[in-house]
C-alpha cells in the first residue's frame, strides 16, 4: 500500500486466550465371618457418606467462591477481563476446573445441572484456547520483563482488578511450557509454584510433583548441580520415587564427568600461559570497541514496547511540532482545523487528535464485533491466507455501503490526507486482546487507550507510537517514486493490560497519480 492510517478507538475489555506415577463349617465361625463382612460394609458405607459429604462441601465451597468472583466480575466485565491473569484463569476454570466439577457431581447425578453443563460445554474453551492464554502470559512476561512473582500476585501495571494466582495456576503454566519444550519458562513457573507451597499455601499439587518437573527443566538447561540438589530434595520427601532415584544416579555420573572436563580445560588454559590470555583479552576488547554489534530486531522491538531504545536528538526533537491543520485550505477544515502532531521525522509520522468521536467508535465496534475472525497473513510462497503465531488479533472489514458512518469516516480520511479513496482497501477493524500482537512487518507488496502496552513501534528507526483514544496516525509506506520505504517496518506490541481496538486504512498507490505525483528520485 502507498500509505497507512490507523484510527485508535476506545478501550473495550471484552476478552477477544530424564523419564516422564472360606466359610467355616461351624455356625460360630460362619457368623463371625459375616459379622466381619458386615463391619467392612458399614465401614465402606461410612466412607461413602464421608466422601459424599466431602463432595458436597467441595461443591458448596466452589459455588461460594464463584458466586463472590462473579459478583466482582459482573460489576465491570470488560475491566475485569482486561487483567491477563483473570483472562487466563477464566480459560482454566471453564476448560479444566468445571470439567473436574462435572466429574465430581456425576458421582451422584443431578439431572438438571448435568444436562445444562453438558449443553453449555460446546461453548467452553478448548485445550488449545487454554494453551493460547498461557502463551499470552509468557509472551507478556518476556516482552515487558515481568518476574513470575509480580504476575502471580496480580501486581501488574495499570491493573484495577488484581487477581493472585494459585499454586495450581502456576503449575499449569509451567506444565504448558513443558509441553512446548520451553524449559526456561517451565523453570520460572515451577519455581513460583514451589515458592508458594513453601510459604504454606494449600494446594492439590504436591511438592514432589513440582520438584520432578523443576529438576528436569533445570537439567535440560545444563545446570546439573542444581538439578541434582532438587532431586535430592524430592527424594527426602519421597524416598521411593522411581524416576528421581534413576535421575539421581544419572545426574551424579554426569556431574563427575562435567567437573573432570572443566578441570582439564582449566589446566590447559593455565599451561598456555598468562601472557597469551592477556593478549587474547586485549584483542577481544579492541574488537568490541572497533565493531559495535547492531541490536537484533527482536530485542529492539521488545525494548521499544517497554518504552526504551532510541531517543531523538534535541536537534531532531526541535523539528517536531503541533499545529492546527487545514490541509492546504480544504473547505471542511478552514473554520475547524484539526489538531496535528508530529510523532517522528524519518519516516514522517503524524497523529491527528480528536478525529473520531466516542459515538462513532462504539458504532464501528458494534458493526465489527459479529464479524471478528482470527487475523490472517498472506503466505509469501503460496499466497494463501493463513493464521500465524506472530499475528495474534481478530479483524473484520467494513464497507462504505453498509452504514452511512463508514462512508463518512472514509470521506474524512480523504479530506485529511488529500488522497483518493476509490482504490483504497475497505476499513479494517482489528482487536488485540490480552497478549495480542503483530510482530515486525511491512505493509507494502489505531483506535483505543489501553492500560498498559499495545504501542506501534518501528524497530529500524526506534520510533514508538502509543495508543490514544480517538486519534489517527498516518505515514507513507512508499516514496513518491513508488519504491518501498523500508524504514516503515513496524509492529504492534502485545497488550499487557486492557484491550486495543484499531481501524486500519490502506490507501493504494494506484489512483493517486494526480494527488501525489510520482517522483524521479528513487528514495525521496
ABEGO torsion letter per residue (X at the ends): XABBBBBBBBBBABBXXXBXXXBBABAAAAAAAAAAAAAAAAAAAAAAAAAAAAAAAAAAAAAAAAAAAAAAAAABAAAAAABAAAAAAAAAAAAAAAAAAAAAAAABBBAAAAAAAAAAAAABBBAAAAAAAAAAAAAAAAAAGBBAAAAAAGBBBGBABBBBBBAAAAAAAAAAAAAAGBAAAAAAAAAAAAAAAAAGBBBABBAAAAAAAAAAAAAAAGBAAAAAAAAAAAAAABAABAAAAAAAAAAAAAAAAAAAAAAAAAAAAAAAEAAAAAAAAAAAAAAAAABBBBBBAAAAAAAAAAGBEBBBBAAAAAABBBBBBAGGGBAAAAABBBBBBBABAOBBBBBBBGABBAAAAAAAAAAAAAABBBBBBBBAAAGBBBBBAABBBBBBBBBAAABAAAAAAAAAAAAAAGBBAAABBBBBBBBBBBGBBBBBBBABXXABBBABEGBBBBAAAGBBBBBBBGBBBBBBABBAAGBBBAAABBBBBBBABEBBBBBBBBBBABGAAAABBBBABAAX
